[in-house]
Amino acid sequence: MDVKHEMPPPEHIPPLGPAARDRAQREALKLEKRLCRQTGQAITDFHMIEAGDRVMVCLSGGKDSHGLLDILLKLQARAPVRFELVAVNLDQKQPGFPAEVLPAYLRALGIEHRIETQDTYSIVKAKIAEGKTTCSLCSRLRRGILYRVARELRCNKIALGHHRDDMLQTFFLNLFFGGKLKGMPPKLVTDNGEFIVIRPLAYVAEQDLTAWAAHRRFPLIPCNLCGNQPNLQRQAVGDMLRAWDKQYPGRIESMFTALQNVVPSHLMDGALHGFASLKPTGVPNAQGDKAFDEEPLECGARAVPTQITSKTSLQHNWSLS
């Protein structure tokens, strides 16, 4: 028997007038279609989910992972391939963590899930000096635990709730502080070589996930392990990107497009391009250097995924268009 995945009954919401209610419903429907379309497009472009996959969806309790699980459940119902979803939450024993919230929510959804309890909070607090950033150690501990859980649950893929804005922030963090042109990939093999990590929300804007969480009234649980760390570099970069987006509409889209249009010959990494062996060929090359010309800028160019060259029925079914 098919299980209908719906939200638990929300708390009382003050009633809206008929016009406002209709308008809100139309906007919510548009948002749902956009989220499903963008997620389906990313899954198709990067071949994230295949027939027979068993996908562990990491549910932290925040808006992004809640949105990921919610959208994947919608896509699963009409995907062109059959796959399984297992929701996993890691209870890190943070003080005040409402341990009953997510189990109750997942039981109400009627999906397979697991709550893994590990006291990483005490380890992080013991190892990291007061006032220092805890994210690095917390991440390493969490990663090892989730790999073990994925193995025990026989999952071959791990889905994370990182979105478009996370990817851009990671790129600029590496650029500003790491000296690397490196981002957050939509799909990658784990560092232990055992699983594939996928980020189906790669094309989704954070503001849409915020709006969707409010509409769906997810039982959100903030991460308080870090405490109040307003000077975190990621937060500073996020503030910078939001300011740019407000002052220069379209800049976020242009930067994200750039991550999908890399020209190694026009950078400076000798491992990616054979500078030492370059010789004139006498053959015109549109990608060759125009030594005395300024590079033209195509404002408002739309991102064109490089993984596919045409629309397919697979893409159509995934995108819920």
BAFI-3210 file (N, C-alpha, C; in Angstrom, 3 decimals, decimal comma, padded with zeros to 6 digits):
// residues 321
n [1|2|3|4|5|6|7|8|9|10|11|12|13|14|15|16|17|18|19|20|21|22|23|24|25|26|27|28|29|30|31|32|33|34|35|36|37|38|39|40|41|42|43|44|45|46|47|48|49|50|51|52|53|54|55|56|57|58|59|60|61|62|63|64|65|66|67|68|69|70|71|72|73|74|75|76|77|78|79|80|81|82|83|84|85|86|87|88|89|90|91|92|93|94|95|96|97|98|99|100|101|102|103|104|105|106|107|108|109|110|111|112|113|114|115|116|117|118|119|120|121|122|123|124|125|126|127|128|129|130|131|132|133|134|135|136|137|138|139|140|141|142|143|144|145|146|147|148|149|150|151|152|153|154|155|156|157|158|159|160|161|162|163|164|165|166|167|168|169|170|171|172|173|174|175|176|177|178|179|180|181|182|183|184|185|186|187|188|189|190|191|192|193|194|195|196|197|198|199|200|201|202|203|204|205|206|207|208|209|210|211|212|213|214|215|216|217|218|219|220|221|222|223|224|225|226|227|228|229|230|231|232|233|234|235|236|237|238|239|240|241|242|243|244|245|246|247|248|249|250|251|252|253|254|255|256|257|258|259|260|261|262|263|264|265|266|267|268|269|270|271|272|273|274|275|276|277|278|279|280|281|282|283|284|285|286|287|288|289|290|291|292|293|294|295|296|297|298|299|300|301|302|303|304|305|306|307|308|309|310|311|312|313|314|315|316|317|318|319|320|321]
n.u [000,844|000,576|002,209|001,130|002,860|002,637|002,607|002,566|-000,383|-000,600|000,037|-002,443|-003,363|-003,957|-006,915|-007,038|-008,348|-010,568|-009,447|-006,762|-006,052|-006,339|-004,407|-002,086|-002,083|-001,699|000,869|002,330|002,019|003,361|005,921|006,419|006,421|008,642|010,742|010,675|011,141|013,731|015,241|014,798|016,002|018,703|019,255|019,006|020,916|023,372|023,314|022,449|020,737|019,949|018,370|017,407|018,929|019,715|019,110|020,517|019,166|020,324|019,171|019,149|017,478|017,234|016,093|016,992|017,675|015,219|013,661|014,931|014,361|011,557|011,093|012,377|010,765|008,431|009,340|010,071|007,673|006,911|009,093|011,241|012,622|012,954|013,685|015,029|014,458|015,982|015,657|017,925|018,889|021,304|021,649|023,376|023,581|023,349|022,944|019,651|018,564|015,734|014,881|012,681|011,338|012,045|011,896|009,109|008,048|009,035|007,896|005,242|005,299|005,637|007,861|010,882|013,348|016,081|017,332|020,301|022,232|024,840|027,284|028,745|028,945|030,099|032,693|033,588|033,425|035,303|037,662|037,950|038,918|037,298|035,331|036,526|036,120|033,943|033,166|034,811|035,932|033,548|032,321|034,043|033,761|031,023|030,902|032,292|030,610|028,204|029,002|029,385|026,750|025,435|026,602|025,677|022,969|022,862|023,041|023,864|024,225|024,526|022,587|022,756|021,740|022,739|022,575|022,291|023,355|025,034|026,983|028,161|029,140|031,058|032,869|033,885|034,958|037,090|038,514|039,147|040,330|041,600|043,193|042,480|040,784|038,092|035,094|031,903|030,957|028,207|028,036|029,968|032,529|032,874|035,424|036,466|036,059|033,816|031,097|028,669|028,259|025,565|024,064|021,153|019,831|021,267|020,687|018,930|017,732|018,524|016,631|014,240|014,021|013,741|011,248|009,684|009,941|008,605|006,042|005,407|005,657|007,718|009,125|011,460|014,832|017,350|020,966|022,805|025,281|027,555|027,163|027,014|028,493|029,239|031,191|032,006|033,622|032,153|029,614|030,183|030,918|028,506|026,893|028,116|027,532|024,747|024,453|025,579|023,739|021,483|022,281|023,210|021,279|021,013|023,673|024,325|023,252|024,856|027,420|027,021|026,544|029,094|030,501|029,866|030,996|033,883|037,119|039,954|042,335|042,564|043,217|045,628|046,678|048,959|048,668|046,228|046,278|048,386|050,764|053,547|053,995|052,845|052,421|052,428|049,812|048,884|046,302|043,095|041,479|038,748|038,800|041,255|043,760|042,939|044,963|045,090|042,578|039,799|038,016|034,742|031,673|028,844|026,009|023,577|023,530|022,288|022,572|023,915|023,796|026,560|026,516|024,465|022,976|020,545|016,979|015,414|013,169|013,592|014,542|012,237|010,356|011,575|011,556|008,998|007,427]
n.v [-001,190|002,200|004,808|007,871|010,777|013,270|016,435|016,622|017,661|021,190|023,741|025,961|028,445|031,814|032,651|033,524|036,055|035,332|036,244|036,764|034,233|032,698|033,924|033,321|030,552|030,241|031,329|029,558|027,194|027,845|028,143|025,538|024,105|025,295|024,575|021,765|021,471|022,604|020,971|018,459|018,967|019,297|016,728|015,258|016,502|015,961|013,275|012,127|010,337|006,972|004,021|001,729|002,815|003,456|005,919|007,859|010,384|013,141|014,573|017,406|019,023|021,621|024,230|023,677|020,900|019,815|020,798|019,474|016,711|016,783|017,602|015,560|013,401|014,108|014,022|011,359|010,026|010,206|009,733|008,722|006,454|003,812|004,227|004,230|005,999|006,986|008,578|010,207|011,287|012,877|012,957|014,986|015,419|018,021|020,574|021,126|020,224|019,293|016,274|014,727|015,797|015,409|012,507|012,152|013,675|012,300|009,797|010,505|011,151|008,654|007,343|005,438|005,677|006,798|007,591|008,594|008,550|010,268|011,543|014,006|016,605|016,986|016,149|018,042|020,420|019,855|019,729|022,076|025,384|027,908|030,227|029,760|028,609|025,925|024,357|022,811|020,528|019,425|018,793|016,812|014,742|014,226|013,401|010,920|009,349|009,378|008,095|005,502|004,896|004,999|002,797|000,739|000,908|000,122|001,946|003,510|006,061|009,418|012,060|015,538|018,739|021,082|024,164|026,422|028,908|028,097|026,793|028,865|030,419|028,665|028,559|031,228|031,334|029,510|030,881|033,378|032,674|030,215|030,098|028,758|027,804|026,468|024,747|023,644|020,604|019,252|016,538|013,874|011,493|010,076|010,844|008,502|006,788|005,186|005,907|007,822|011,232|013,428|016,511|017,518|019,987|021,827|023,792|025,441|028,392|029,911|031,600|030,657|028,177|029,031|030,310|028,092|026,457|028,001|027,958|025,209|024,741|023,387|021,512|023,149|022,942|024,673|024,788|024,834|024,286|025,705|028,038|031,590|032,882|035,321|036,231|034,338|033,147|032,112|033,170|035,870|035,941|035,111|037,296|039,226|038,281|038,457|041,204|042,036|040,870|042,327|044,925|044,622|043,202|039,956|039,304|037,122|034,956|035,130|034,584|031,986|030,717|030,940|028,998|026,773|027,065|026,700|027,589|026,151|026,735|029,428|030,079|029,536|027,072|024,692|021,955|021,426|022,393|022,147|024,139|024,143|022,627|023,979|025,004|026,915|026,244|027,003|026,769|028,189|028,950|029,242|029,395|030,308|032,712|036,117|038,371|041,218|042,115|043,193|041,160|040,299|040,847|038,986|039,998|038,799|036,177|032,902|030,063|027,156|023,839|021,639|018,939|017,748|017,811|017,986|018,016|015,410|012,610|011,660|013,889|015,486|014,000|013,979|016,661|017,445|019,077]
n.w [000,000|-000,847|000,861|002,031|002,127|004,199|005,906|009,503|011,339|011,410|013,929|015,319|013,005|012,442|010,675|007,174|004,948|002,141|-000,375|000,260|001,107|-001,234|-002,817|-001,359|-001,590|-004,342|-004,631|-003,037|-004,485|-006,867|-005,814|-004,877|-007,309|-008,538|-006,788|-006,976|-009,715|-010,033|-008,340|-009,482|-011,959|-011,232|-010,230|-012,564|-014,303|-013,063|-012,670|-010,192|-008,796|-009,237|-010,625|-008,140|-006,120|-002,714|-000,638|001,844|003,650|005,178|008,010|009,714|011,114|010,471|008,172|005,561|005,315|006,047|003,934|001,814|002,321|002,158|-000,514|-001,958|-001,275|-002,621|-005,270|-005,450|-005,654|-008,315|-009,867|-012,632|-012,050|-009,620|-006,224|-002,872|000,195|003,205|006,160|008,289|011,444|013,458|016,767|018,711|021,374|022,344|024,774|025,823|023,443|021,629|021,813|021,155|019,004|016,161|015,843|016,292|014,214|011,933|012,274|011,905|009,220|008,179|007,104|006,512|008,991|011,091|014,260|015,381|018,218|019,581|021,687|020,686|021,363|023,939|023,391|021,498|023,014|024,944|023,514|021,992|022,488|024,461|022,682|020,253|016,844|016,348|014,242|012,463|013,848|014,797|012,377|011,340|013,230|012,990|010,330|010,299|011,912|010,437|008,090|009,086|009,881|007,399|006,211|007,862|007,333|004,759|002,661|-000,403|-001,239|-000,037|000,860|001,076|002,408|001,195|-000,592|-003,463|-002,556|-000,476|-001,962|-003,443|-001,325|-000,273|-002,393|-002,396|000,184|-000,036|-001,986|-000,761|001,717|001,499|-000,750|-003,101|-006,111|-005,598|-005,034|-003,781|-004,685|-006,653|-006,651|-005,443|-004,670|-001,446|001,032|002,024|-000,008|-000,167|-000,485|-002,419|-002,312|-002,587|-003,637|-003,978|-003,931|-005,339|-007,274|-006,027|-004,466|-001,332|-000,150|-001,164|000,097|002,702|002,553|001,856|004,095|005,974|004,889|004,974|007,611|009,082|011,807|013,022|014,162|015,604|015,253|018,064|018,960|018,281|019,596|019,994|017,353|015,754|014,027|012,284|009,369|007,205|007,621|007,293|004,592|003,481|004,181|002,586|-000,004|-000,008|000,227|-002,190|-003,954|-003,418|-004,103|-006,709|-008,710|-010,103|-010,004|-008,346|-009,789|-012,081|-011,038|-010,134|-012,540|-013,602|-012,189|-013,593|-016,006|-016,721|-017,786|-018,175|-019,602|-019,459|-016,949|-014,338|-013,638|-013,894|-013,716|-014,775|-017,310|-020,089|-020,101|-020,508|-022,775|-024,870|-028,227|-031,255|-033,566|-035,996|-036,713|-036,615|-033,519|-031,563|-028,830|-028,290|-027,174|-027,255|-027,653|-027,548|-027,126|-025,172|-022,902|-023,764|-021,974|-021,287|-020,255|-018,005|-018,859|-019,143|-017,018|-018,393|-018,125|-018,383|-018,491|-019,938|-023,188|-024,338|-023,783|-022,007|-021,555|-019,044|-017,665|-017,800|-016,284|-013,746|-013,091|-012,484|-014,127]
ca.u [000,000|001,351|002,128|001,026|003,759|002,117|003,026|001,657|-001,280|000,075|-000,613|-003,475|-002,925|-005,079|-007,487|-006,878|-009,503|-010,580|-008,518|-005,398|-005,823|-006,139|-003,108|-001,054|-002,073|-001,074|002,302|002,901|002,054|004,460|007,175|006,601|006,807|010,011|011,656|010,721|011,771|015,163|015,839|014,782|016,992|020,032|019,392|019,214|022,162|024,559|023,079|022,575|019,984|019,732|017,477|017,911|019,688|019,185|019,674|020,413|018,936|020,776|018,192|019,686|016,414|017,183|015,187|017,526|017,514|013,775|013,223|015,469|013,567|010,206|011,092|012,726|009,576|007,525|009,911|010,078|006,350|006,718|010,395|011,315|013,294|012,586|014,792|014,590|014,930|016,058|015,999|018,803|019,253|022,325|021,441|024,725|023,433|023,486|022,041|018,373|018,109|014,429|015,102|011,441|010,690|012,248|011,277|007,650|007,796|009,312|006,853|004,022|005,468|005,533|008,996|011,967|014,257|016,910|017,906|021,576|022,605|026,267|027,613|029,879|028,969|031,092|034,029|033,930|033,631|036,534|038,830|038,035|038,950|036,143|035,412|037,053|035,130|033,813|032,597|035,716|035,950|032,180|032,080|034,797|033,116|029,725|031,117|032,628|029,412|027,224|029,505|029,081|025,305|025,103|027,037|024,763|021,652|023,059|022,819|025,017|024,358|024,228|022,058|022,928|020,831|023,399|021,885|023,097|024,079|026,119|028,038|028,871|029,887|032,232|033,818|034,550|035,765|038,341|039,224|039,652|041,091|042,306|044,057|042,096|039,530|037,458|033,757|031,203|030,401|026,874|028,156|031,369|032,797|033,331|036,873|036,872|035,825|032,763|029,753|028,519|027,528|024,827|023,440|020,070|019,360|022,343|020,169|017,871|018,131|018,228|015,403|013,103|013,920|013,207|009,814|009,032|009,897|007,535|004,763|005,180|005,725|008,594|009,561|012,874|015,694|018,607|022,201|023,323|026,578|028,562|026,876|026,926|029,769|028,835|032,297|032,385|033,942|031,060|028,537|030,630|030,822|027,088|026,422|028,655|026,777|023,397|024,555|025,780|022,504|020,564|022,768|023,397|020,428|021,533|025,074|024,379|023,028|026,030|028,516|026,732|026,775|030,540|030,973|029,574|031,649|035,292|038,051|041,263|043,427|042,631|043,615|047,079|047,004|049,693|048,214|045,011|046,529|049,796|051,431|054,931|054,038|052,093|053,104|051,467|049,334|048,522|044,882|042,273|040,849|037,894|039,172|042,608|043,848|042,846|045,957|044,930|041,160|039,156|037,048|033,359|030,827|027,473|025,188|022,313|023,601|021,647|023,411|023,624|024,527|027,427|026,402|023,493|022,872|019,161|016,001|015,039|011,995|014,047|014,543|010,854|009,704|012,172|011,337|007,599|006,969]
ca.v [000,000|003,426|005,667|009,272|011,549|014,609|017,069|016,502|018,825|022,357|024,422|026,894|029,615|032,751|032,523|034,611|036,326|034,505|036,731|036,540|032,790|032,254|034,427|032,547|029,206|030,321|031,539|028,315|026,230|028,263|027,841|024,088|023,695|025,745|023,753|020,421|021,561|022,828|019,781|017,429|019,323|018,991|015,273|014,801|017,020|015,367|011,837|011,934|009,190|005,953|002,930|000,839|003,530|003,611|007,231|008,332|011,824|013,642|015,540|018,092|019,739|022,963|024,431|023,120|019,444|019,560|021,019|018,393|015,488|017,035|017,631|014,225|012,548|014,465|013,524|009,898|009,518|010,168|009,666|007,713|005,270|003,493|004,327|004,281|007,096|006,742|009,818|009,968|012,444|012,639|013,689|015,181|015,664|019,425|020,949|021,694|019,685|018,640|014,959|014,058|016,496|014,768|011,177|012,279|014,183|011,255|008,757|011,021|011,043|007,250|006,909|004,776|006,665|006,377|008,635|008,125|009,382|010,262|012,764|014,751|017,932|016,978|016,033|019,329|021,391|019,508|019,881|023,414|026,447|028,790|031,335|029,303|027,990|024,488|023,682|021,861|019,272|018,895|018,219|015,560|013,729|013,914|012,665|009,533|008,667|009,208|007,036|004,220|004,679|004,684|001,417|-000,154|000,971|-000,370|003,047|003,746|007,495|010,284|013,334|016,666|019,836|022,306|024,808|027,269|029,925|027,398|026,503|030,111|030,796|027,794|029,011|032,452|031,015|028,942|031,928|034,409|032,187|028,964|030,195|027,739|027,903|025,208|024,969|022,525|019,930|018,661|015,077|013,529|010,296|010,425|010,771|007,117|006,049|004,178|006,380|009,011|012,326|014,227|017,741|017,754|021,372|022,644|024,916|026,094|029,566|029,791|032,306|029,793|027,172|029,727|030,489|026,786|026,003|028,746|027,464|023,836|024,751|022,322|021,656|023,499|022,871|025,356|024,215|025,718|023,804|026,736|029,221|032,818|033,142|036,214|036,571|033,204|033,571|031,761|034,143|037,127|035,789|035,107|038,679|039,899|037,860|039,018|042,637|042,136|040,512|043,447|046,099|044,283|042,052|039,102|038,942|035,768|034,024|035,171|033,881|030,557|030,272|030,836|027,728|025,727|027,438|026,845|027,545|025,936|027,337|030,846|030,241|029,419|025,803|023,856|020,572|021,309|022,818|021,923|025,364|023,883|021,984|024,764|025,419|027,410|025,190|027,551|026,509|029,087|028,339|030,253|029,480|030,847|034,013|037,328|039,053|042,661|042,448|043,044|040,056|040,808|040,295|038,745|040,223|038,069|034,867|031,848|028,891|026,014|022,699|021,023|017,488|017,266|018,692|018,051|017,587|014,009|012,269|011,529|015,237|015,948|013,328|014,392|018,066|017,693|020,244]
ca.w [000,000|-000,905|002,033|001,659|002,964|004,442|007,146|010,641|011,415|011,960|015,028|014,861|012,265|012,286|009,330|006,214|004,127|000,922|-001,396|000,742|001,131|-002,620|-003,270|-000,673|-002,171|-005,664|-004,446|-002,511|-005,583|-007,737|-005,124|-004,889|-008,659|-008,795|-006,003|-007,565|-011,033|-009,890|-007,745|-010,518|-012,969|-010,695|-010,180|-013,940|-014,870|-012,448|-012,509|-008,753|-008,299|-010,271|-010,234|-007,106|-005,084|-001,358|-000,328|003,217|003,683|006,473|008,509|010,888|011,783|009,910|007,042|004,324|005,291|006,020|002,563|000,976|002,511|001,673|-001,984|-002,461|-001,140|-003,716|-006,514|-005,421|-006,022|-009,762|-010,531|-013,689|-011,511|-008,249|-005,269|-001,486|001,028|004,639|006,858|009,441|012,263|014,470|018,015|019,247|022,809|022,692|025,870|025,403|022,158|021,799|021,209|020,744|017,885|014,860|015,783|016,149|012,862|010,951|012,425|011,289|007,773|007,809|006,288|007,227|009,568|012,218|015,094|015,922|019,358|019,906|022,422|020,120|021,995|025,020|022,789|020,902|024,077|025,659|022,644|021,404|023,485|024,472|021,744|018,969|015,970|016,596|013,072|011,820|014,599|014,796|011,058|011,202|014,061|012,392|009,089|010,594|012,420|009,359|007,208|009,724|009,818|006,010|005,982|008,584|006,688|003,387|001,721|-001,284|-001,467|001,098|000,362|001,985|002,083|000,744|-001,708|-004,347|-001,795|000,216|-002,922|-003,714|-000,130|-000,180|-003,406|-001,959|001,352|-000,533|-002,721|000,149|002,864|001,223|-001,922|-004,078|-006,852|-005,219|-004,524|-003,164|-005,856|-006,501|-006,527|-005,231|-003,867|-000,100|001,189|002,271|-001,239|000,017|-000,833|-003,246|-001,679|-003,567|-003,139|-004,941|-003,898|-005,893|-008,059|-005,251|-003,696|000,098|000,206|-001,487|001,155|003,869|002,317|001,861|005,486|006,634|004,367|005,427|009,073|009,561|013,202|012,885|015,338|015,296|015,785|019,098|019,414|018,092|020,382|019,210|016,698|014,667|013,146|011,453|008,007|006,299|007,800|006,695|003,135|003,172|004,247|001,408|-001,185|000,078|-000,071|-003,638|-004,632|-003,239|-004,827|-008,121|-009,041|-011,166|-009,794|-007,795|-010,901|-012,951|-010,373|-010,117|-013,910|-013,800|-011,642|-014,567|-017,265|-016,367|-018,925|-017,547|-020,352|-019,162|-015,556|-014,197|-013,006|-014,839|-013,641|-015,563|-018,680|-020,390|-020,550|-020,918|-024,089|-025,850|-029,457|-032,248|-034,459|-037,296|-036,930|-035,800|-032,359|-030,925|-027,422|-028,173|-026,527|-028,070|-026,830|-027,401|-027,014|-023,869|-022,899|-023,683|-020,917|-021,703|-019,070|-017,912|-019,502|-018,356|-016,777|-019,254|-017,599|-019,371|-018,459|-020,909|-024,351|-024,808|-022,809|-022,141|-020,778|-017,663|-017,107|-017,675|-015,168|-012,491|-012,779|-012,133|-014,877]
c.u [000,880|001,126|002,098|001,838|003,237|002,663|002,051|000,775|-000,570|-000,669|-001,621|-002,861|-004,117|-005,613|-007,233|-008,206|-009,431|-009,564|-007,076|-005,061|-005,568|-004,773|-001,965|-000,946|-001,419|000,443|002,984|003,012|003,183|005,801|007,452|007,053|008,243|011,028|011,798|011,410|013,286|015,869|015,889|015,812|018,398|020,269|019,680|020,579|023,386|024,378|023,187|021,916|019,668|018,834|018,144|018,712|018,942|019,873|019,432|020,293|019,283|019,871|018,722|018,599|016,298|016,309|015,671|017,321|016,043|013,247|013,691|014,622|012,174|010,132|011,424|011,545|008,574|008,040|009,875|008,756|006,156|008,029|010,393|012,037|012,828|013,823|014,194|015,199|014,915|016,494|016,812|019,101|020,294|022,059|022,796|024,729|023,764|022,520|020,769|017,855|016,791|014,407|013,843|010,864|010,823|011,705|009,765|007,289|007,965|008,317|005,562|004,104|005,345|006,672|010,039|012,936|015,063|017,422|019,162|022,019|024,083|026,622|028,876|030,010|030,053|032,503|034,482|034,238|034,928|037,786|039,042|037,960|037,734|036,352|035,956|035,950|035,122|033,470|033,500|035,712|034,578|031,887|032,790|034,155|031,800|029,888|031,401|031,427|028,423|027,699|029,164|027,588|024,883|025,471|026,068|023,379|021,687|022,701|024,065|025,215|023,898|023,811|022,166|022,118|021,507|022,725|022,837|023,948|025,231|027,297|028,849|029,693|031,158|033,293|034,595|035,373|037,109|039,179|039,891|040,619|041,904|043,238|043,763|040,843|038,822|036,098|033,217|030,489|029,012|026,915|029,632|031,454|033,314|034,828|037,348|036,590|034,638|031,399|029,827|027,707|026,845|024,197|022,335|019,554|020,364|021,851|019,178|018,429|017,703|016,913|014,159|012,917|013,375|011,693|009,076|008,911|008,785|006,166|004,428|005,215|006,517|008,951|011,068|013,603|017,020|019,789|022,791|024,698|027,625|028,372|026,779|028,292|029,524|029,949|032,789|032,592|032,804|029,912|028,913|030,523|029,365|026,490|026,889|027,846|025,363|023,399|024,748|024,475|021,491|020,975|022,869|022,565|020,977|022,965|025,208|024,233|024,253|027,197|028,274|026,906|028,262|031,104|030,757|030,209|033,117|036,154|039,460|042,413|043,591|042,820|045,119|047,508|047,656|049,290|046,963|045,218|048,025|050,503|052,829|055,017|053,304|052,967|052,056|051,088|049,058|047,069|044,064|041,567|040,061|038,216|040,592|042,602|043,778|043,684|045,668|043,472|040,695|038,111|035,630|032,592|029,415|026,582|023,907|022,336|023,030|022,600|022,964|024,423|025,337|027,244|025,440|023,390|021,455|018,233|015,603|013,779|012,356|014,011|013,115|010,188|010,255|011,703|009,906|007,027|005,519]
c.v [001,240|004,242|007,112|010,108|012,966|015,138|016,719|017,742|020,019|022,903|025,425|028,111|030,552|032,701|033,763|034,856|035,515|034,950|036,464|035,057|032,253|032,692|033,627|031,139|029,202|030,472|030,270|027,263|026,564|027,914|026,348|023,592|024,085|024,880|022,356|020,435|021,707|021,615|018,639|017,693|018,983|017,480|014,717|015,225|016,294|013,883|011,442|010,662|008,254|004,858|002,043|001,515|003,511|004,851|007,589|009,856|012,331|014,779|016,157|018,723|021,175|023,021|023,723|021,606|019,048|019,716|019,921|017,141|015,650|016,970|016,267|013,265|012,832|013,900|012,000|009,326|009,422|010,143|008,580|006,444|005,056|003,558|004,460|005,483|006,660|008,037|009,483|011,283|012,033|013,552|013,783|015,563|017,100|019,754|021,598|021,171|018,936|017,271|014,305|014,622|015,725|013,342|011,239|012,736|013,078|010,104|009,217|010,974|009,600|006,755|006,219|005,835|006,046|007,613|008,052|009,085|009,187|011,594|013,417|016,127|017,994|016,911|017,374|020,357|021,126|019,823|021,313|024,473|027,348|029,961|030,957|028,624|026,476|023,682|022,586|020,509|018,622|018,185|016,884|014,434|013,273|013,066|011,193|008,738|008,386|008,183|005,664|003,902|004,319|003,238|000,445|-000,197|000,509|000,704|003,233|005,228|008,269|011,640|014,398|017,862|021,126|022,842|025,701|028,268|029,316|027,167|027,749|030,553|029,967|028,200|030,237|032,232|030,435|029,983|032,915|033,870|030,922|029,010|029,150|028,168|026,564|025,511|023,759|021,785|019,367|017,154|014,733|012,233|010,738|010,195|009,360|006,213|005,117|004,598|007,532|010,031|013,137|015,438|018,141|019,191|022,332|023,870|025,784|027,261|029,412|030,466|031,485|028,705|027,789|029,893|029,159|026,241|026,708|028,242|026,087|023,704|023,568|022,566|021,917|023,444|023,547|024,607|025,206|025,298|024,898|027,896|030,424|033,144|034,057|036,514|035,384|033,658|033,257|032,761|035,471|037,075|035,770|036,501|039,470|039,558|038,430|040,520|042,859|041,887|041,643|044,649|045,853|043,049|041,273|038,671|037,528|034,737|033,971|034,411|032,381|029,954|030,063|029,526|026,576|026,007|027,751|026,692|027,388|026,623|028,818|031,119|029,977|028,113|024,878|022,398|020,346|021,669|022,742|023,154|025,082|023,344|022,774|025,174|025,976|026,303|025,700|027,362|027,445|028,328|029,406|030,425|030,005|032,252|035,145|038,385|040,523|043,100|042,321|041,938|040,621|040,118|040,163|038,844|039,390|036,717|033,796|030,668|027,741|024,828|022,020|019,511|016,948|018,273|018,794|017,599|016,144|013,768|012,100|012,881|015,718|015,323|013,774|015,787|018,395|018,895|020,077]
c.w [000,000|000,363|001,572|002,636|003,089|005,756|008,269|010,720|012,038|013,162|014,461|014,198|012,115|010,860|008,482|005,512|002,839|-000,121|-000,994|000,752|-000,274|-003,137|-002,647|-001,254|-003,552|-005,550|-003,940|-003,609|-006,555|-007,115|-005,140|-006,261|-008,967|-008,049|-006,603|-008,931|-010,908|-009,298|-008,753|-011,600|-012,494|-010,641|-011,566|-014,470|-014,348|-012,135|-011,036|-008,246|-009,453|-009,724|-009,188|-006,014|-003,761|-000,785|001,129|003,191|005,077|006,917|009,800|011,731|011,323|008,678|005,775|004,253|005,341|004,592|001,635|001,093|001,914|000,151|-002,561|-002,335|-002,263|-005,044|-006,586|-005,922|-007,526|-010,530|-011,605|-013,245|-010,081|-007,368|-003,877|-000,776|002,493|005,299|008,104|010,141|013,289|015,659|018,710|020,723|023,193|023,833|025,333|024,082|022,359|021,109|020,678|019,453|016,574|014,808|015,593|014,742|011,820|011,060|011,764|009,769|007,293|006,941|007,158|007,746|010,704|012,942|015,737|017,029|019,694|020,558|021,861|020,760|023,068|024,471|022,243|021,984|024,843|024,833|022,156|022,503|023,347|023,517|020,386|018,165|016,136|015,347|012,508|012,539|014,598|013,474|010,888|012,011|013,443|011,136|009,349|011,069|011,300|008,334|007,795|009,627|008,397|005,683|006,630|007,938|005,237|002,350|000,866|-001,585|-000,233|000,555|001,446|001,487|001,669|-000,520|-002,499|-003,574|-001,007|-000,720|-003,258|-002,513|000,003|-001,183|-002,922|-000,692|000,935|-001,262|-001,763|001,191|002,590|000,036|-002,976|-004,824|-006,676|-004,622|-003,802|-004,288|-005,605|-006,280|-006,411|-004,442|-002,500|000,046|001,512|001,071|-001,216|-000,501|-001,834|-002,449|-002,773|-002,869|-004,114|-004,964|-004,526|-006,643|-007,277|-004,440|-002,237|000,465|-000,133|-000,432|002,436|003,739|002,385|003,288|006,248|006,187|004,922|006,947|009,609|011,031|013,249|014,220|014,995|015,884|016,782|019,603|019,343|019,053|019,466|018,637|015,500|013,677|012,326|010,014|007,047|006,414|007,155|005,176|002,706|003,197|003,022|000,159|-001,174|-000,226|-001,561|-004,377|-004,541|-004,071|-006,324|-008,467|-010,237|-010,948|-009,247|-008,912|-011,819|-012,338|-010,356|-011,504|-014,156|-013,262|-012,615|-015,933|-017,010|-017,616|-018,365|-018,270|-020,053|-017,674|-015,476|-013,531|-014,035|-014,805|-014,475|-017,020|-018,950|-020,938|-021,114|-022,340|-025,166|-027,031|-030,413|-033,223|-035,865|-037,637|-036,042|-034,688|-031,613|-029,447|-027,220|-027,593|-027,536|-027,358|-026,582|-027,262|-025,562|-023,967|-022,793|-022,568|-021,440|-020,485|-019,137|-018,582|-018,584|-018,206|-017,676|-018,749|-018,695|-019,439|-019,501|-022,040|-024,868|-023,701|-023,078|-021,331|-019,314|-016,985|-016,863|-016,454|-013,829|-012,106|-012,381|-012,862|-015,303]
res [m|d|v|k|h|e|m|p|p|p|e|h|i|p|p|l|g|p|a|a|r|d|r|a|q|r|e|a|l|k|l|e|k|r|l|c|r|q|t|g|q|a|i|t|d|f|h|m|i|e|a|g|d|r|v|m|v|c|l|s|g|g|k|d|s|h|g|l|l|d|i|l|l|k|l|q|a|r|a|p|v|r|f|e|l|v|a|v|n|l|d|q|k|q|p|g|f|p|a|e|v|l|p|a|y|l|r|a|l|g|i|e|h|r|i|e|t|q|d|t|y|s|i|v|k|a|k|i|a|e|g|k|t|t|c|s|l|c|s|r|l|r|r|g|i|l|y|r|v|a|r|e|l|r|c|n|k|i|a|l|g|h|h|r|d|d|m|l|q|t|f|f|l|n|l|f|f|g|g|k|l|k|g|m|p|p|k|l|v|t|d|n|g|e|f|i|v|i|r|p|l|a|y|v|a|e|q|d|l|t|a|w|a|a|h|r|r|f|p|l|i|p|c|n|l|c|g|n|q|p|n|l|q|r|q|a|v|g|d|m|l|r|a|w|d|k|q|y|p|g|r|i|e|s|m|f|t|a|l|q|n|v|v|p|s|h|l|m|d|g|a|l|h|g|f|a|s|l|k|p|t|g|v|p|n|a|q|g|d|k|a|f|d|e|e|p|l|e|c|g|a|r|a|v|p|t|q|i|t|s|k|t|s|l|q|h|n|w|s|l|s]
***
